[in-house]
Structures are given as structure tokens and as C-alpha cells.
Amino acid sequence: MNTSATLGENNPLLADFETPYGAPPFEQIKNEHYKPAITEAIREHDAEIEAITTSKEAPTFENTIVALENSGTVLNRITTIFGNLNSANTNDTLQAIAQEMAPELSKHNDNIYLNEKLFARVKKIWDTQTALKLSAEQAKLLEKKYKAFVRSGANLNAKQKERLRTINSELSVLSLKFGDNVLAENNAYQLVIDDKKDLAGLPEEIVESAAHDAKAAGKDGKWVFTLQNASVMPFLQYASNRELRKKIWTAYQNRGNNGNSLDNRTNVVHLANLRSEKARLLGYASHADYVLEERMAKNAANVYALLDKLWKPALEKAKAEEADIKKLMAADGITDDVQPYDWRYYTEKIRRERYDLDEQELKPYFGLDNVRNGIFMVAKNLYGLQFRELKDVPKYHEDVTVWEVTEQDGKFVGLLYMDFFPRASKKGGAWMTSYSKEKITEGKRIAPIISIVCNFSKPTAGNPALLTFDETSTFFHEFGHALHGLLSNVTYESLSGTSVPTDFVELPSQIMENWAAEPEVLKMYAKHYKTGEVIPDALIQKLQESATFDQGFATVEYLAASYLDLNYHTLTEPLTQNVIPFEEEAMKKIGLIPSIIPRYRSTYYNHIFNGGYSAGYYSYIWSGVLDTDAFDAFKQKSLFDAATAKSFRTNILERGGTGDADAMYRAFRGAEPSIEPLLRKRGLEKSSKVAK
């Protein structure tokens, strides 16, 4: 620690954070600080591991398992900050550092989990645990540490360990490269419009935003549309010019598949094959078998059973939706088959025709500040939480806001960062992460620092940020993840907050989405940004009546991506073909209609090739069964029933990964989850009975 303290005088990453709430001193951290800080923190962590393995004392839970848990604190803190910023506010230098340090960090991780002396101490405790009288949380920590060694190759022979090290190193670099390529492809494309007639159909607010983007790109007097969701999706939804919709759609679906230096096809093959080889090396038939062993699903057969149960009714519904689109296209004199770039455009027309609902009519009621305040009210009504914006806490970008979260009695819960708008330095999508996780040290709760990162429509000169209802639901979703991190109340950091199986982690996020559309809640926050008028009952009714509208499409594109994920990760032999025909064959096998593509195609599928969802993208629908069933527990009483909220908090949100997910859910619900609420929510209950 002395060395770190000395180096920390010149490197803020190695010094104590003398900031409010211990927040990272973002304004002091420069690119050149990361590499020396990571190198020094690895050296320090090595010394901590050496102290454990060379101890003359017999292995105990405290001197081995807890000591291992508490080691690497500085390294974890630095790599967490670095990783978060490389996703939310990156630059060429950060990306180069990430590529350079990834093999070093992989090597360091392998040095720990392939350390025979360290594993011998851990195994000794594992083998004698019945005599140790461990608490439930201690037993869970021991299980997690022991399994981490076994699943990281501790039982392999020397030759196998050497091969595993090589695989891990290559995977760490390839995954980063994949994500960097997707970001670069997103940033490289612009649809530039210089003729106003080509803007036909687009709402004024979208046109204004495109003019703003054009000005920022040095193209005054023109309009620019990009591959950011907040730009491309409204264009596909409203633009009358079919050829331009086709043009931007083609660019969108071909990201990473353009035969240039950013092409990801080879990277996908290498990632899939290396994962498959690693799984076989560790004694599993496939990567999916390796991953799912530690998930609620347990195995691929159980995942396929759920997907198959939903696929037939969802596809049936999607085909009916396609037929409706075909009729409208015919009325417009278009005799072609329905194309993916037609779907959103004609769906919007049908929505207006069938429900008299125009999304642009809704947006004025979903100003970003109003939605945020509504989410805060829901959290207060459920859990008594209070939120206060802080102006004196360091932040990494001017768009970011920082919030102090407290209990009703004023007790500090944690710090919450919010970062909402797209920029070239930020990955697409939305996510929650942490800068530090909750833990209990010497009887004192160390509060977490949590962050929500999104890519919502930006404010313009004339209007504040106005969200679509989908974006509103995304905000509620990520806030649910944030609550999981903020309300954690466990002893050990590695069991804290969202440290749960991937197919359970989406329960706290997805259940929050349910409150977003409830009439009682809408009237709390959906207020016109100009007049302050509460959203009218007539609009709420339209929103409710259209709740299952287009759910065939939404469910099919999601399920298709879930099947595609499993196709890559149930491989038991090396993939030798190009990923595009591989993908096409996979989609043909399930009968995906050509007018819909998987939500993520192979070459820009960040969730599975640059995130933590490999063999796990199904998790959203698995958790969907849980969240709709759990929300029913509230609906059966009241939206803010105190006893139900307390049970959800104490059995789910506070417990992190200290228990088995199934048991934690049963403790809350008192029963196994039912799939019926999910079928009802998606409008699939009737067709599911037909399809059986």
C-alpha cells in the first residue's frame, strides 16, 4: 500500500478519493493515468495473493476466503472506472489502452485461479465446510469462490492450463475489438438529406433534431440521420420516402458486415469457437452448458422449452400483423412483399388508424424531467426513498447528473449517476453499472455508487428531451436495476446487488416497467411539458388498449435473437462457415418471416459478443415470466401495497446473490411463477392455446 500511496500523489486512481461520498475524481483522471495505475494495482494484488498462499496458518474461512474476497480492491476500483468510461465516454486512447491491457488483466486473473497453492487452501475449506458452522451468506461466498476456481480451470493439467490462458487472452482482446468495431460503424454512417421533400412524414421535432445534428457535423442547411436508435428508429417509423428508409435500414442491419477494417464476421467465428473450445477443455459439451449450469435455467433444454412455447403464438401473431401491413402497402400501390424497413412505418399508420393513437401525441407528456420525477415518486411510494440532486460531486461528462439517495429517515443509501443522451463516445443501448458495490465492513454498510447510462432523444433548442413511451419504459427498466444495486444489504461485495444469475437479474428491472403504464402512476408524472396538464384519460385509455399492439413483432424479433445466441453457443464442433449464412440457416430453421430480422444480427450483437449475455440473451423473457407474475402480487392488492413492497425489497432487492434465485423468488411470492401473466401482457394467451 505504501507504493500505491507514493504513486498516488501523482496518480489520482491510486490515491484515496477525497471527494464527496468517495466518488471517483473524474475531473482529475487523465488517459495517461490508467496504464500505470492498473500495472501497480496488479502488483499490489499479486502481493496480497502471495500473503494468503504463504501463510503459515492453517486455512480458515477468514484467512483464506474472506482474505481472497478483500484482495484486489484497488485493482477492482481502477478497472471498474476504466471499463465504465470505455463504454460511456471513450476515445481512441482509452480503446488502445483497453486492447493493450486486456491480455495483462486476463493473465493476472488466470494467475489467481490457476494458482495451485491458493486453490488447495480454498478446497480445504470447501471439503471441511460442514464442521465450520458457516452462516448462509458465508456458505454462499465459499461456494462462489470454490466454483470460480473449478470453472476457471483449477483442476486442469499443466498443458490444459496453458491452452486455457491463451484462449482467455484472445477472448479478452476479441470481445473489445468487436465492441469497438460496432461503435465505429455506428459513428461512421450519416444519411444526409438536402431536399426538404425527403423529410415528408417526419414530425417537426425529429426534423429539428436532424438539423441540429447536421449543424454539429458542419452541414448547415441540411439534415443528418445517424444509426443511433434515437435517430434511425423515428426515421423508419415516420419517413414517407421508402427508398431512404431502405437506405438507412440497410446501413443499420449491415453494421460489422461491410468488408472493411471494422468487419466483425471473422471476430464472431473466433469468439464462438474459442468459447466452445474453452467449454470442452473444462469438461462441458458446449459454451451454453458451461454458462447455464450457474443460471436459473440450468441447461439449454429448459431454455429451448420456454422459447418454443412462446415462438408459435408469437409468430402467428406477427404473421397477422404482417398481413395488415400488406393491405396498407397495397392501398399505397406497393405490391412488393413486406420488408423490414416497411414494418415500423406501416405499424405506426395502423396504430393511428386502429387506436387513434399517434406516438407524437404522447411525447409532450413524457418530458425527461417529468419521467424522472415520476420514477422517484414510485420509488418513494414503494420503498420510502428520497432523491436530491448534487452539484458538488465530480462527473465524467457535462450531460451527467448525480443524485443522493436516502431512506425516508434521511439515512444515506447510495449515490446515483444518470447519463441520458447519445454521443460518439458512448456505446448504443442502455445499461446500469456500478462504480463501487455495497458491502459491510467492520459492521458498517459501505454505500454503493450506481450509474444509469441511456441513449434517449436529445433536447433541442425549442424543446426539452421528450421521450417515446418505449424510452420511458427503458428508463423505468434501468432504474429497477439501479434499485437492485442501491438497496443491496449484504456483507460481501461479490454477492452484492446485481451479482445474481443473468436470468434473475432482469426481474428487478422489468418489474419496474409495469408501473410506467399504470393509470394511477401516469397521472403522477405524465404532464404536458408546456402546460403542465396531466395526461388525459382518453390518451391513457388509448395507451392501454394498444398495449398488446405489435407484440407479435416485438416478441418474434427478440426470440429470434435468443435462438441465434443459442445457435452459436450450443456448438460442439468448430464453426467453419461465414456467419451470415449460419445466421440465415438458423432463422430458416425456426421459420422467421423475411419481413422481420433478429433484434441483433451477428455482426453487431454486443450483448453476446461484447457483454455478459453469451448463451444468456433469453434471460429477458425468462425474467419476464418472473416480473409479470411478481407484479400480479401487487395488482392483487394495490400498486403500492406496503407489505408486498417490503417483501420484494427484503427477499429480492436487498439480498443480492446471497441465496438461490428460485428460493428467493418463492420466499417473495409464496409459490412458483406462472407463465400466464406474461402471455396476457403480450396478447399471446389465445394463440398459445391454438398453437399447442
N, C-alpha and C positions, 0 to 999 in steps of 0.2 A: 504493500500500500504506500510505502514511503516513496517508491519510484513514481507511482501514479501521482502522488501529491506534488512531487517536484515537477513532473512533466505538465501537470495540471495548471501550473502557474502560467504556462503559455498555451495550453490547450483546454478550452472550456469543457470539452467532452470528458476529460479526466479529472476535472476539479469537482468539488461539491457544488451542487446547484443552489447558489444563494439567490433564489428567486421566489416570488410568491407561490406557495403551495408546492415548491420543489419542481416547478415546470421546467422543461428544457430551456436553456438560454438561447433561443433560436437566433436572436439578433447578433450574438457573439460567435456563433458557429459558422465557420467558413469551409469550403470544399477541402482545403488542404489539411484540415484538422482530422478528417476521418481515417485515412490510412494509418498514420502514426498512432492514433488512439486505438484503433482495432488491433494493431500489432502489439502494442503494450498491454492491452486488456487480455489478449490471448496468452501472453507470457505470464501475466498475473494469475489467470485461470489455471494454467498448467501447474503453477506453484501450489495452488490450493488443492488440486487433484493429487499432486505428489505428496502433500502433507497427509491426505487421507490414506493413501496406499502404503506409506512408510510408517504409519502409526504403529507403535509397539503394543498398543492396547488391543484387546480382542474386539472384533467388530460388534458394534451395538447399533441400535436404531438411530441414536443421537449422533454418534461419532462417524457414522457412515452414510446413512440415508438422509438425515437432516443436514449433515455437512455437505453432502453432494447437492442437495436442494438449494442450499445457501451459497454455493460456489458460483463463480462466473457472473456475479451481479453487475459488475462494471461492464463486462463484455455484452451482456444482455441489454443493458441500458443503451449502449452506443449503437449496437446493431439494430435495435428497435427503432431508434430515432432515424438512423440511416435508411433502413428499409421503408419506413413510413414516408419519408421525404422523397425517396426514389420513386414512390408511387404517386404522391400527391403534388410534388413540386420539384421535378427532376431537371437535369440539364445534362449536356454531353459529358461533362467532367464526372458527375455522380454516376452516370451509366458506365463510364470507363472504369471507375473505382470498383463498382459492383462486379464487373466482369473480372477484374484483376483479383479481388479479394474473395470471390466465391469459392475458388478451389482451396484457398488457405483456410477458410471457415469450415469447408467440408472436411478437410484434413484434420483440423482441430477437433471437430465433432467425432470423427472416426477414432482419433487418438484416445478419446474418453471411452467410447462404447466398445472399443476393441481392446481395452486395457485389461489384461488378464488378471492382474492383481486386484484391481478395483472390482471387477466382476466377481472374483472369488469372495470378497468381503460382502458384496450385495447378496450373492447366492447363499452365503452362510446364514444371513438374517432371514432370507426367504424360506430356507429349509427348516428353520427353527422358530418360525413366527408364532406357532400355536402356544409356545411357552412364554411369549413376550407380553401377552395380555395387552395388545395394541387397541387403541380406540378405532372406531370405524374409519375415521379420516386418516389416521396413521396407517391402517391396513391398506387403504386405497392408495396412499402415496407409495407405500412399499410395492404394491402390485404394479403401479405405473412405472416405477424406476426399474424393477426387475424385468418387466416386459420390454421396456425400452432397450435394455441390453440385448435380450434374446432376439428381438425383432430387428436389431441393428447389427446382428451377426456375431455376437459374443461366443456362440457355440461352434462357429466355423473353424476349419483348419487354416493353417497359415497361408496356403496358396489361395484358398477361397476368400480369405480376408483381404488379401492384396488385390484380387479382382474386384471385390466389393468397394474398396477405396477408389479404384479407378472409375467404376460406374458412378459412384456418388459425386465425384468431382465433375465428371462430364455432365451429369444431370443438372448440377447446380448452375453450370455455365449455360447450357442449352435452354433451360427454363427462362433465365434472364434474357437471353437473346431473343427468344420467342416473343416475350412481352415487349421488349424494346422495338422489335420489328412492327408489331401491331400499332404501337403508339406512333411510330414514324409514318406508317401508312395512313393512319387517321389524319395526321398533320399535313401530309403531302398533297392531299386532294382538295381542290376547290371547284365547285360548279359556279362559274362566273356568268351572270346574266346582265346583258347591257340593253336589252329591249324590254320595256315595261310590259308589253303584252304577254310576255312569257311568265309574268307573275300572276296571271289570271287564276282566280280561285283562292289565292293565299290571303289569309287575314292580315289586316293592316299592321298588327303588332309583329307578325312574322317578317313582313316586308321591311319594317323599320329595323328589326334586329339584323336582317341580312345587309341592309345599307350600312349599319354600324360596323359589321364585320368587314365589309368591303373597304370602308374608310380606314379601319385598322390595318388592312392589308395593302394600303396605298392605292386603292382602286376607287377613288371618289366618283360618285355619279353612277356607280354600278351596284350590283347586289351579289353577295357571296354566300353560298350554302356549303357547308362542310359535312364531314362524316361523323361529327359529334351528334349524339342522339337528339339533343335539343334543337338541332338544325335539320338533319336529314329526315327525321320522323314526321315533323309537321309538313315538310315539303311533299313527302309521299302521301300524306293524308289529305292535303288540300290542293296541290298544284294541278291545274287542268291539263297542262301540256304533258301528254303521255310519253312522248319521246324523251323529254327532260327527266321525267320520273324514272324511265328505263335507264337513262344515262347515270343518274346518281345511285340508283339501286345496283347497277352493275358494278360500280366502283365499291359500294358498300359490301357486297357479297364476295368480292374478289380480293379483299384485303389479305395480304400474305400469299397471294396466288397470282402474282403478276410477272413471274420470271425475272425479277430484278434482284438487287442485293438484299432486299427485305423479304424475299420469298421464304415462307415457313414450311413448305411441303416436306423438305428433307428433314427439317428440325422435328416435325411431327413423327416421322418414321423413326428417327433416332430416339426420341423420348419414349415412344411406345415400346420399342424393342429393348431399350436399356431397363425400363421398368419391369418388363416381362422377364428379362434375364435375371435381374436382381431378385424378383419374387421366387424364381425357380432355385436360385442359389440358396435362398433362405428356407427352402422346403415347401413352397406353395406352388400350386399349378399355374396360377396367374396373378397379375398385379391386383385384380379385383378380389381374389381370395385373400391376399395379404392385407389389403385395406379393410375389407368388410368384416374380417374377424373381430375388429375392435369397434364396429358400428352397431347400432340397434338392429339393422337388417341381418347381420351375421354372415350372410352369403348371397351370391348373385341370384340364386334361385328365388329367394324371397323378394329381391328387388324386382326381378322379371315378373313375378306373380302380381305385384302391385301395378307395375306399368301395364301389363297385359289386361288387367281388369279395367283400367281406365282407357286404354287405347281404342278399343272397339267403339264404345259410346262416344268418345271424343271425336274420332274420325267420322263417324256417322253424322254428328252434329256439324262438323266442318264441311262435309260434302253438301249438306243442306244450305249452309252459309254460302258456299261456292255457287250453288245453283241460283241463289238470289242475286249474287253479283253478276252472274252471266246474263240474267234478264235485263239488268240495268245497262250493261255494256251493249246488249243488242239494241236497246232503246236509243243508245248513242251512236248506233250504226257500226259498232265494233263486233265483228264476227269471230275474232280470234278466241282461243282458249284464255281463261283467266290466268294472268301472270302474277308473280309475287308483287310486282310494282303496281298492280291494279287493286290489290286486296284492301289496303288501308284507305285508298281514295274512295272506292265504292262502298266500303263499310261505313264510312262517315256519312255518305249520302243516305244509306239505308237507315242509319241511326236517326238522322233528322226526319226522314220520312215516316219511320215506324213509331218513334217515341217523341217526335217533335223536340229532339234534344240536339243542340249544337254545342260541342265542347267549348267553343269560344264564348258561348253564353255563360258557361260555368266559371271560366278562368278569372273574371273580375272578383269572384268571391273567394278565390284561393291565392290571395297575395301571400308571399313567403312569410312575412312577419305575422300575419294572422294565423297561418297554418302552424307556425312555431308556437305561438301563444296558445293555440288550441291543444297542441301536444302537451305543453306544460300543464294546462288545466286538467287534461286526462290523467297525467302522472300525479298531479296533486290530489285529484279525487280518488285515485286508486291507492296511492302509497304515501300520501301526505308530503310529497316532495316540493321543494321551492327552488326557484332559479333566479339568479341575479347576474346580469352581465358585468364582466370585469374589464376594465380598460388598462390596468397596470400590469397585465401578465404578458410575457413575451409570446409572439406568434410568428409563424413562418411565412405568412403571406398577408397582404392587406385585406384580402377578402374574408379572412378567418375571423370569427367571433369566439369569445371564451366566456364560459358560464360557471359560476359557483353553484353547486348543487348541495342543498341541505335538507335535513329532515324537518318536519313541522316544528320541532322544538329548537331549530337552529343548529343542530349538530351537523358538522361537515360530513358529507357523503363522498364527494369527489369533484374533479374538475372535468368540464366537458368542452371540447373544441368542436366547432362546426364550420365546414368549408364546402360551399354550395355550388360554385359556378365553374363551367368548363374553362380550360386554358390549355395551351400547347404543352405545358409541363406536367399535365395531370393525366393519368390513365382514365379511360372511359368507365362508365358504370357508377356504382355506389357501394360503399362499404363502411363498416365500423372497425376500428382498430384501437389499440391502447398504447400509450407511451410508458405507462407503468401499471401493473396489475395490483389489485388489492391483496394484502396478506396481513397476518397478525404477527408482530414481533414483540417479544417480551410483554405479552398481554395487551399491546396497543395495536389498534387497527390502523394500518398504513393505507390511506385513501388512494383510490386509483385515479389515473389521468386517462380519459377516454376521448376518442375523436370520431366524428362522423364526417365522411367525405362523399360528396354527391356531384352530379353534373346537371344542374337544373337550368332552365331558361334564365338568361341574364336580365337584369333590369335594363331599360333603355332610357333615353333622355326624357321621354314623355311618360313612362310608366314604371312602377316598381316591378320586381320579379313576380310574375304571375304564373302559377303552376297549373299544369293539367291535373286532372284527378289522379291519373297514374303516378305523376310525380309526387302528389300529395301522399298517396299510399306508400311510395318509396320512402318518403321522409318518416312516416309512422313506422315503417319496417325497420329502418336503420336505427331509429330511436329505441325500438324494442331491444335490439342488440345492445345499445348503449346502456339501457337499464340493467341488462344481464351483467355487464361489466361493472356498473356503478354500485349496484346493490349487493354485490358479492360480499360474503361474510364468512370466509374460511381462513384456516391457519396458513396453508401452504400455497405459494404463488402458482405453482404448476398445476394446481387443482382449481384455480380461481376463475370466476366469471365465465367466459365462453370456452373454457378448457373442457369441453364435453364432446361427445361424438358428433360428427358433422350432421347426421340425420336427426339430431336432437337440438342442435344449436339454432336451427331456424324456427323452433317453437316460440321462444320469447319475442322474436322479431315479427313473425307472421301473425301472431295473435293480436299484436298492436294494430295491424292493418284493419282489423274488424271494427274497431272503434271509429275509424276515419269516416265511414259511410253511414253511421247510425244517425237518424234524425236528431235525436237529443244532443248528440255531440256536434253535428254540423251547425246547429243553432248557437253553439258556444263559440265557434271560431270562423265559420264561413260568412264573412261580412264584406260587402262591396268596398273595394279599396278607395273609391271616390266618395261615396255617400254614407258608408258605414251601415247600410241597410243589411239586415240579416237575410240570408238566402231564403227565398220564398218557398212555401210549402209545395207549390206546383213544381218547382225545379227539383226539390228533394224527391218528390214522387216520381218524376221522370228518371232520376238517377237510380232509384230503387227498381223501377220497372225494367230498366235496361241493364240491371246488374249481371244477368247471365248472357247478355248480348255479346256475340263474337267469342264466347268462351270455347267454342269448338276450335277455332283458330288458335287462341291463346294456349289451350291445353295441348293441342297437337304439336305446335312448334316447340313447346317445352319438352314434351315427352320424346319427340324425335331427337332432340339434343341429348336427352338422358340415355336413349338407346345407343346413340352414336358413341357417347362416352364409354358405355359398357362394351361396345364392339371393339374399341381399342384396347380396353383393359382386361378383357377376358381371353385375349390371345394367349395361346400356349405354344405357338411357334412364331418365329420372326416374321414380321410384316415385310414383304418384298415388293409390293406393288405401290404405285403412286397413290397418294391419299385421296385424290379426287374420285377416281373410280371406286376405291374402297368405300368412300362415303356414299357414293351413288348406289352401290350394291347393298349397303346396309339399309338405306332408305327404301330401296325397292323391296327388300325382304319384308319390311313392316307395312308396305303399301302406302307410303306417304304420297299424297297427291302433288303433282308438279307445281301447283299454284302456291304451295307452302314449302319453305325450306326449314331446316332445323334452326332454332333460335340462334345458335352459334355454329357456323361451319368450322371445319377442322382447322383451317389456317389462321383463324382469329379467335379460337376457343380458349380465351385466357383462363377461364375458371379451372380447366383441367390441365392446361399445359404451362400456366404461369401462376397458378393459385393452388389452393389446398383442396380442390374438389375432384381430383382424379378418382375415377370409379365412385364418385360421390355426388354427381350433379342431380341424381334422383332425390337427393336429400330434401329439396324444397317441397316435393309432393309427399314424401314420407312425413315430414313435419307438418304438411298441410292437413293430413289426417288428424294429427295431434292438435293443431291450433284450432281447427273448426270444432272439434269435439270439446276442447277446453273452453272455447268461447261460449258454447252451449251451456256450460256450467254457470256462466254469468247471466246469460239470457233467461235461464230458468228462474232466476231470482231477480236481479236487476243489473244494469250495466256497471254500476259502481258498488256492488254488494261488498260490504266491508269484510265479511268473513271469507268470501271467495277470494278477494284480492289478497288478504293476509295469507291464505293457504297457498296461493300461487307464488307469492313472494318468498315465503319460508320454505316451501318444498321444491321450488324451481329456481327462482332468481338468486336467492342468497346462497344456494348450496354448491354452485359451480359444478365441478366434476367429482365431488366427494362421495357420490353414490352411483348405483347403476341407473341408467336413464329410465328403463322400464319401471323400476321400483319407485323412482322419484315421481314419475307421472301417475302411477297408481295411488301414491300417497296423496297427491293433489286431488285426483278425480274420483278415487274410490272404486275404480273399475278400469278395464281395458278400453282403449279408444275405439269408437265406432267410425266406419268409413262413410256412413250415411250423411252426416253433416257436410262433408266435403262434396259428395255427389250433388246435394241440394244447392250448395253455394255456386257450383259451376254449371248447374242446369243439366246435369248428366243422369239424374236418377231414373227418368223414364226410359231413356235409350239404353241405359245399362241393363235394365230388366229384359229389354228386347234382345240385346246382344249376347246374353248368356247362352 
